[in-house]
Amino acid sequence: MHFLKWLYPGMRFKRWFLLFAVGVLITGIGLALLFNYKYLDLIEESIFRAVYLWQGTYNYMMVSIVGIAAIVLGVVLMLIATRNVIRSIILVLLPNKSERLVDMIYEMRKLGKGPNVTVIGGGHGLSVLLRGIKTVTSNVTAVVTVADDGGSSGRLREDLGIIPPGDLRNCLVALADTEPLMEKLFQYRFEGQGELAGHSFGNLFLAAMNEVTGDMETALKKSSKVLAVKGNVLPASREYVRLDAIMEDGTVVEGESHIPEVHKRIRRVKLFPEKVQPVQSALDALKNADAIILGPGSLYTSVMPNLLVEGVADALRMSKAIKIYICNVMTQPGETDGYTASMHVKAILDHAGKGAVDFVLVNSTEISSEMQEYYAKQGAYPVKVDEAEINALGVGVVKADIINETEVIRHNPDKLCKSVMGMIYDLKHEDSYGFEEILG
């Protein structure tokens, strides 16, 4: 029966039910003593007489059965009463979710026992990872790049002088436990030719919240309540920054959106201004994490900008967490042309320092010839996994099936989550997380 779910492990309900039962028992004894204990004898005598008339003889076993039946009936009545009291309250507070209340509480208790995971990145790839991670732990923090200067985010950044909200919005939606209509609303983009054309409602919402609350970090916290977000979304910095790239030929390209356009080999990237203050909550998340995940996402324009914020790379290296880099499946034209997996890892180590990555997770599934031809027309090719070169950098390699291959190649949220959590579980050697059931 549905109400028996209240007795699931971890619900923290059984102790109160037991206390309730003890209270009923003590109250019953107290009433009997107050009015006259002989009434208890009358009840017992009536049961004895009923058994005697039925059996034709006195039967201790039958009396015991009647006693057990009375206990069971009492327990069932208490359960039903308790359930309906809670239901009456919840119908007022959560009228549309009252039937899911017990499942919601059980899920929150279970997810609350998951590991502390901090993810670093931006773009579409990060939101894909978060959609999977939120199903196994609510202790997740996304540290998101603030260097995006293209599209709706770029326009709001220039017009209002705020940090770009686009990647932050995608992470909020990915971690949200809300109605599908609300998700569609936050991702909706205005069409037409006016000033609103191209803007997403979610970006405008965060921009307005930023104005109302005074800063984006607070705006994100308030927005998280609206979307029932499982975890935290934080900008790497509150400051207005620009991402620049120094190319192999010495030329400098200014602006994140312009870097892939020049189609030159990148030597390194930097922020302007170079001294950018971090969000303290982001540093705390790195310090307290059980696992830190870099990517997936564009190497130089999504992952790297976070590591260039003052103190972030230091916190990453000093953290005792397992540090996992999720390598891209395909190269990105104008950014990582010809890159192998070891070259991705080396770029991170060059920018963040030795110790920033412990393991790299790479795709083990072969890309079909049809998809390779499709991507080759765009100048993108499968990233070669050169395991020996990765190991030479002091980084371990884990191979797994982590993609979907439909019209385009994308990381699969569930596969990615299962692989990442498997690594955390195996490498941490912790039984307390209880991932055996999750990992099947």
Secondary structure as a PSIPRED ss2 file (coil, helix, strand):
# PSIPRED VFORMAT (PSIPRED V4.0)

   1 M C   1.000  0.000  0.000
   2 H H   0.000  1.000  0.000
   3 F H   0.000  1.000  0.000
   4 L H   0.000  1.000  0.000
   5 K H   0.000  1.000  0.000
   6 W H   0.000  1.000  0.000
   7 L H   0.000  1.000  0.000
   8 Y C   1.000  0.000  0.000
   9 P C   1.000  0.000  0.000
  10 G C   1.000  0.000  0.000
  11 M C   1.000  0.000  0.000
  12 R C   1.000  0.000  0.000
  13 F C   1.000  0.000  0.000
  14 K H   0.000  1.000  0.000
  15 R H   0.000  1.000  0.000
  16 W H   0.000  1.000  0.000
  17 F H   0.000  1.000  0.000
  18 L H   0.000  1.000  0.000
  19 L H   0.000  1.000  0.000
  20 F H   0.000  1.000  0.000
  21 A H   0.000  1.000  0.000
  22 V H   0.000  1.000  0.000
  23 G H   0.000  1.000  0.000
  24 V H   0.000  1.000  0.000
  25 L H   0.000  1.000  0.000
  26 I H   0.000  1.000  0.000
  27 T H   0.000  1.000  0.000
  28 G H   0.000  1.000  0.000
  29 I H   0.000  1.000  0.000
  30 G H   0.000  1.000  0.000
  31 L H   0.000  1.000  0.000
  32 A H   0.000  1.000  0.000
  33 L H   0.000  1.000  0.000
  34 L H   0.000  1.000  0.000
  35 F H   0.000  1.000  0.000
  36 N C   1.000  0.000  0.000
  37 Y C   1.000  0.000  0.000
  38 K H   0.000  1.000  0.000
  39 Y H   0.000  1.000  0.000
  40 L H   0.000  1.000  0.000
  41 D H   0.000  1.000  0.000
  42 L H   0.000  1.000  0.000
  43 I H   0.000  1.000  0.000
  44 E H   0.000  1.000  0.000
  45 E H   0.000  1.000  0.000
  46 S H   0.000  1.000  0.000
  47 I H   0.000  1.000  0.000
  48 F H   0.000  1.000  0.000
  49 R H   0.000  1.000  0.000
  50 A H   0.000  1.000  0.000
  51 V H   0.000  1.000  0.000
  52 Y H   0.000  1.000  0.000
  53 L H   0.000  1.000  0.000
  54 W H   0.000  1.000  0.000
  55 Q H   0.000  1.000  0.000
  56 G C   1.000  0.000  0.000
  57 T C   1.000  0.000  0.000
  58 Y C   1.000  0.000  0.000
  59 N C   1.000  0.000  0.000
  60 Y H   0.000  1.000  0.000
  61 M H   0.000  1.000  0.000
  62 M H   0.000  1.000  0.000
  63 V H   0.000  1.000  0.000
  64 S H   0.000  1.000  0.000
  65 I H   0.000  1.000  0.000
  66 V H   0.000  1.000  0.000
  67 G H   0.000  1.000  0.000
  68 I H   0.000  1.000  0.000
  69 A H   0.000  1.000  0.000
  70 A H   0.000  1.000  0.000
  71 I H   0.000  1.000  0.000
  72 V H   0.000  1.000  0.000
  73 L H   0.000  1.000  0.000
  74 G H   0.000  1.000  0.000
  75 V H   0.000  1.000  0.000
  76 V H   0.000  1.000  0.000
  77 L H   0.000  1.000  0.000
  78 M H   0.000  1.000  0.000
  79 L H   0.000  1.000  0.000
  80 I H   0.000  1.000  0.000
  81 A H   0.000  1.000  0.000
  82 T H   0.000  1.000  0.000
  83 R H   0.000  1.000  0.000
  84 N H   0.000  1.000  0.000
  85 V H   0.000  1.000  0.000
  86 I H   0.000  1.000  0.000
  87 R H   0.000  1.000  0.000
  88 S H   0.000  1.000  0.000
  89 I H   0.000  1.000  0.000
  90 I H   0.000  1.000  0.000
  91 L H   0.000  1.000  0.000
  92 V H   0.000  1.000  0.000
  93 L H   0.000  1.000  0.000
  94 L C   1.000  0.000  0.000
  95 P C   1.000  0.000  0.000
  96 N C   1.000  0.000  0.000
  97 K C   1.000  0.000  0.000
  98 S H   0.000  1.000  0.000
  99 E H   0.000  1.000  0.000
 100 R H   0.000  1.000  0.000
 101 L H   0.000  1.000  0.000
 102 V H   0.000  1.000  0.000
 103 D H   0.000  1.000  0.000
 104 M H   0.000  1.000  0.000
 105 I H   0.000  1.000  0.000
 106 Y H   0.000  1.000  0.000
 107 E H   0.000  1.000  0.000
 108 M H   0.000  1.000  0.000
 109 R H   0.000  1.000  0.000
 110 K H   0.000  1.000  0.000
 111 L H   0.000  1.000  0.000
 112 G H   0.000  1.000  0.000
 113 K C   1.000  0.000  0.000
 114 G C   1.000  0.000  0.000
 115 P C   1.000  0.000  0.000
 116 N C   1.000  0.000  0.000
 117 V E   0.000  0.000  1.000
 118 T E   0.000  0.000  1.000
 119 V E   0.000  0.000  1.000
 120 I E   0.000  0.000  1.000
 121 G E   0.000  0.000  1.000
 122 G C   1.000  0.000  0.000
 123 G H   0.000  1.000  0.000
 124 H H   0.000  1.000  0.000
 125 G H   0.000  1.000  0.000
 126 L H   0.000  1.000  0.000
 127 S H   0.000  1.000  0.000
 128 V H   0.000  1.000  0.000
 129 L H   0.000  1.000  0.000
 130 L H   0.000  1.000  0.000
 131 R H   0.000  1.000  0.000
 132 G H   0.000  1.000  0.000
 133 I H   0.000  1.000  0.000
 134 K C   1.000  0.000  0.000
 135 T C   1.000  0.000  0.000
 136 V C   1.000  0.000  0.000
 137 T C   1.000  0.000  0.000
 138 S C   1.000  0.000  0.000
 139 N C   1.000  0.000  0.000
 140 V E   0.000  0.000  1.000
 141 T E   0.000  0.000  1.000
 142 A E   0.000  0.000  1.000
 143 V E   0.000  0.000  1.000
 144 V E   0.000  0.000  1.000
 145 T C   1.000  0.000  0.000
 146 V C   1.000  0.000  0.000
 147 A C   1.000  0.000  0.000
 148 D C   1.000  0.000  0.000
 149 D C   1.000  0.000  0.000
 150 G C   1.000  0.000  0.000
 151 G H   0.000  1.000  0.000
 152 S H   0.000  1.000  0.000
 153 S H   0.000  1.000  0.000
 154 G H   0.000  1.000  0.000
 155 R H   0.000  1.000  0.000
 156 L H   0.000  1.000  0.000
 157 R H   0.000  1.000  0.000
 158 E H   0.000  1.000  0.000
 159 D H   0.000  1.000  0.000
 160 L H   0.000  1.000  0.000
 161 G C   1.000  0.000  0.000
 162 I C   1.000  0.000  0.000
 163 I C   1.000  0.000  0.000
 164 P C   1.000  0.000  0.000
 165 P C   1.000  0.000  0.000
 166 G H   0.000  1.000  0.000
 167 D H   0.000  1.000  0.000
 168 L H   0.000  1.000  0.000
 169 R H   0.000  1.000  0.000
 170 N H   0.000  1.000  0.000
 171 C H   0.000  1.000  0.000
 172 L H   0.000  1.000  0.000
 173 V H   0.000  1.000  0.000
 174 A H   0.000  1.000  0.000
 175 L H   0.000  1.000  0.000
 176 A E   0.000  0.000  1.000
 177 D C   1.000  0.000  0.000
 178 T C   1.000  0.000  0.000
 179 E C   1.000  0.000  0.000
 180 P H   0.000  1.000  0.000
 181 L H   0.000  1.000  0.000
 182 M H   0.000  1.000  0.000
 183 E H   0.000  1.000  0.000
 184 K H   0.000  1.000  0.000
 185 L H   0.000  1.000  0.000
 186 F H   0.000  1.000  0.000
 187 Q H   0.000  1.000  0.000
 188 Y C   1.000  0.000  0.000
 189 R E   0.000  0.000  1.000
 190 F C   1.000  0.000  0.000
 191 E C   1.000  0.000  0.000
 192 G C   1.000  0.000  0.000
 193 Q C   1.000  0.000  0.000
 194 G C   1.000  0.000  0.000
 195 E C   1.000  0.000  0.000
 196 L C   1.000  0.000  0.000
 197 A C   1.000  0.000  0.000
 198 G C   1.000  0.000  0.000
 199 H C   1.000  0.000  0.000
 200 S E   0.000  0.000  1.000
 201 F H   0.000  1.000  0.000
 202 G H   0.000  1.000  0.000
 203 N H   0.000  1.000  0.000
 204 L H   0.000  1.000  0.000
 205 F H   0.000  1.000  0.000
 206 L H   0.000  1.000  0.000
 207 A H   0.000  1.000  0.000
 208 A H   0.000  1.000  0.000
 209 M H   0.000  1.000  0.000
 210 N H   0.000  1.000  0.000
 211 E H   0.000  1.000  0.000
 212 V H   0.000  1.000  0.000
 213 T H   0.000  1.000  0.000
 214 G C   1.000  0.000  0.000
 215 D C   1.000  0.000  0.000
 216 M H   0.000  1.000  0.000
 217 E H   0.000  1.000  0.000
 218 T H   0.000  1.000  0.000
 219 A H   0.000  1.000  0.000
 220 L H   0.000  1.000  0.000
 221 K H   0.000  1.000  0.000
 222 K H   0.000  1.000  0.000
 223 S H   0.000  1.000  0.000
 224 S H   0.000  1.000  0.000
 225 K H   0.000  1.000  0.000
 226 V H   0.000  1.000  0.000
 227 L H   0.000  1.000  0.000
 228 A C   1.000  0.000  0.000
 229 V E   0.000  0.000  1.000
 230 K C   1.000  0.000  0.000
 231 G C   1.000  0.000  0.000
 232 N E   0.000  0.000  1.000
 233 V E   0.000  0.000  1.000
 234 L E   0.000  0.000  1.000
 235 P E   0.000  0.000  1.000
 236 A C   1.000  0.000  0.000
 237 S E   0.000  0.000  1.000
 238 R C   1.000  0.000  0.000
 239 E C   1.000  0.000  0.000
 240 Y C   1.000  0.000  0.000
 241 V C   1.000  0.000  0.000
 242 R E   0.000  0.000  1.000
 243 L E   0.000  0.000  1.000
 244 D E   0.000  0.000  1.000
 245 A E   0.000  0.000  1.000
 246 I E   0.000  0.000  1.000
 247 M E   0.000  0.000  1.000
 248 E C   1.000  0.000  0.000
 249 D C   1.000  0.000  0.000
 250 G C   1.000  0.000  0.000
 251 T C   1.000  0.000  0.000
 252 V E   0.000  0.000  1.000
 253 V E   0.000  0.000  1.000
 254 E E   0.000  0.000  1.000
 255 G C   1.000  0.000  0.000
 256 E H   0.000  1.000  0.000
 257 S H   0.000  1.000  0.000
 258 H H   0.000  1.000  0.000
 259 I H   0.000  1.000  0.000
 260 P H   0.000  1.000  0.000
 261 E H   0.000  1.000  0.000
 262 V C   1.000  0.000  0.000
 263 H C   1.000  0.000  0.000
 264 K C   1.000  0.000  0.000
 265 R C   1.000  0.000  0.000
 266 I E   0.000  0.000  1.000
 267 R E   0.000  0.000  1.000
 268 R E   0.000  0.000  1.000
 269 V E   0.000  0.000  1.000
 270 K E   0.000  0.000  1.000
 271 L E   0.000  0.000  1.000
 272 F E   0.000  0.000  1.000
 273 P C   1.000  0.000  0.000
 274 E C   1.000  0.000  0.000
 275 K C   1.000  0.000  0.000
 276 V C   1.000  0.000  0.000
 277 Q C   1.000  0.000  0.000
 278 P E   0.000  0.000  1.000
 279 V C   1.000  0.000  0.000
 280 Q H   0.000  1.000  0.000
 281 S H   0.000  1.000  0.000
 282 A H   0.000  1.000  0.000
 283 L H   0.000  1.000  0.000
 284 D H   0.000  1.000  0.000
 285 A H   0.000  1.000  0.000
 286 L H   0.000  1.000  0.000
 287 K H   0.000  1.000  0.000
 288 N H   0.000  1.000  0.000
 289 A C   1.000  0.000  0.000
 290 D C   1.000  0.000  0.000
 291 A E   0.000  0.000  1.000
 292 I E   0.000  0.000  1.000
 293 I E   0.000  0.000  1.000
 294 L E   0.000  0.000  1.000
 295 G C   1.000  0.000  0.000
 296 P C   1.000  0.000  0.000
 297 G C   1.000  0.000  0.000
 298 S C   1.000  0.000  0.000
 299 L H   0.000  1.000  0.000
 300 Y H   0.000  1.000  0.000
 301 T H   0.000  1.000  0.000
 302 S H   0.000  1.000  0.000
 303 V H   0.000  1.000  0.000
 304 M H   0.000  1.000  0.000
 305 P H   0.000  1.000  0.000
 306 N H   0.000  1.000  0.000
 307 L H   0.000  1.000  0.000
 308 L C   1.000  0.000  0.000
 309 V C   1.000  0.000  0.000
 310 E C   1.000  0.000  0.000
 311 G C   1.000  0.000  0.000
 312 V H   0.000  1.000  0.000
 313 A H   0.000  1.000  0.000
 314 D H   0.000  1.000  0.000
 315 A H   0.000  1.000  0.000
 316 L H   0.000  1.000  0.000
 317 R H   0.000  1.000  0.000
 318 M H   0.000  1.000  0.000
 319 S C   1.000  0.000  0.000
 320 K C   1.000  0.000  0.000
 321 A C   1.000  0.000  0.000
 322 I E   0.000  0.000  1.000
 323 K E   0.000  0.000  1.000
 324 I E   0.000  0.000  1.000
 325 Y E   0.000  0.000  1.000
 326 I E   0.000  0.000  1.000
 327 C C   1.000  0.000  0.000
 328 N C   1.000  0.000  0.000
 329 V C   1.000  0.000  0.000
 330 M E   0.000  0.000  1.000
 331 T C   1.000  0.000  0.000
 332 Q C   1.000  0.000  0.000
 333 P C   1.000  0.000  0.000
 334 G C   1.000  0.000  0.000
 335 E C   1.000  0.000  0.000
 336 T C   1.000  0.000  0.000
 337 D C   1.000  0.000  0.000
 338 G C   1.000  0.000  0.000
 339 Y C   1.000  0.000  0.000
 340 T C   1.000  0.000  0.000
 341 A H   0.000  1.000  0.000
 342 S H   0.000  1.000  0.000
 343 M H   0.000  1.000  0.000
 344 H H   0.000  1.000  0.000
 345 V H   0.000  1.000  0.000
 346 K H   0.000  1.000  0.000
 347 A H   0.000  1.000  0.000
 348 I H   0.000  1.000  0.000
 349 L H   0.000  1.000  0.000
 350 D H   0.000  1.000  0.000
 351 H H   0.000  1.000  0.000
 352 A H   0.000  1.000  0.000
 353 G C   1.000  0.000  0.000
 354 K C   1.000  0.000  0.000
 355 G C   1.000  0.000  0.000
 356 A C   1.000  0.000  0.000
 357 V C   1.000  0.000  0.000
 358 D C   1.000  0.000  0.000
 359 F E   0.000  0.000  1.000
 360 V E   0.000  0.000  1.000
 361 L E   0.000  0.000  1.000
 362 V E   0.000  0.000  1.000
 363 N E   0.000  0.000  1.000
 364 S C   1.000  0.000  0.000
 365 T C   1.000  0.000  0.000
 366 E C   1.000  0.000  0.000
 367 I C   1.000  0.000  0.000
 368 S C   1.000  0.000  0.000
 369 S H   0.000  1.000  0.000
 370 E H   0.000  1.000  0.000
 371 M H   0.000  1.000  0.000
 372 Q H   0.000  1.000  0.000
 373 E H   0.000  1.000  0.000
 374 Y H   0.000  1.000  0.000
 375 Y H   0.000  1.000  0.000
 376 A H   0.000  1.000  0.000
 377 K C   1.000  0.000  0.000
 378 Q C   1.000  0.000  0.000
 379 G C   1.000  0.000  0.000
 380 A C   1.000  0.000  0.000
 381 Y C   1.000  0.000  0.000
 382 P E   0.000  0.000  1.000
 383 V C   1.000  0.000  0.000
 384 K C   1.000  0.000  0.000
 385 V C   1.000  0.000  0.000
 386 D C   1.000  0.000  0.000
 387 E H   0.000  1.000  0.000
 388 A H   0.000  1.000  0.000
 389 E H   0.000  1.000  0.000
 390 I H   0.000  1.000  0.000
 391 N H   0.000  1.000  0.000
 392 A H   0.000  1.000  0.000
 393 L C   1.000  0.000  0.000
 394 G C   1.000  0.000  0.000
 395 V C   1.000  0.000  0.000
 396 G E   0.000  0.000  1.000
 397 V E   0.000  0.000  1.000
 398 V E   0.000  0.000  1.000
 399 K E   0.000  0.000  1.000
 400 A E   0.000  0.000  1.000
 401 D C   1.000  0.000  0.000
 402 I C   1.000  0.000  0.000
 403 I E   0.000  0.000  1.000
 404 N E   0.000  0.000  1.000
 405 E E   0.000  0.000  1.000
 406 T C   1.000  0.000  0.000
 407 E C   1.000  0.000  0.000
 408 V C   1.000  0.000  0.000
 409 I E   0.000  0.000  1.000
 410 R E   0.000  0.000  1.000
 411 H E   0.000  0.000  1.000
 412 N C   1.000  0.000  0.000
 413 P H   0.000  1.000  0.000
 414 D H   0.000  1.000  0.000
 415 K H   0.000  1.000  0.000
 416 L H   0.000  1.000  0.000
 417 C H   0.000  1.000  0.000
 418 K H   0.000  1.000  0.000
 419 S H   0.000  1.000  0.000
 420 V H   0.000  1.000  0.000
 421 M H   0.000  1.000  0.000
 422 G H   0.000  1.000  0.000
 423 M H   0.000  1.000  0.000
 424 I H   0.000  1.000  0.000
 425 Y H   0.000  1.000  0.000
 426 D H   0.000  1.000  0.000
 427 L H   0.000  1.000  0.000
 428 K H   0.000  1.000  0.000
 429 H C   1.000  0.000  0.000
 430 E C   1.000  0.000  0.000
 431 D C   1.000  0.000  0.000
 432 S C   1.000  0.000  0.000
 433 Y C   1.000  0.000  0.000
 434 G C   1.000  0.000  0.000
 435 F C   1.000  0.000  0.000
 436 E H   0.000  1.000  0.000
 437 E H   0.000  1.000  0.000
 438 I H   0.000  1.000  0.000
 439 L H   0.000  1.000  0.000
 440 G C   1.000  0.000  0.000
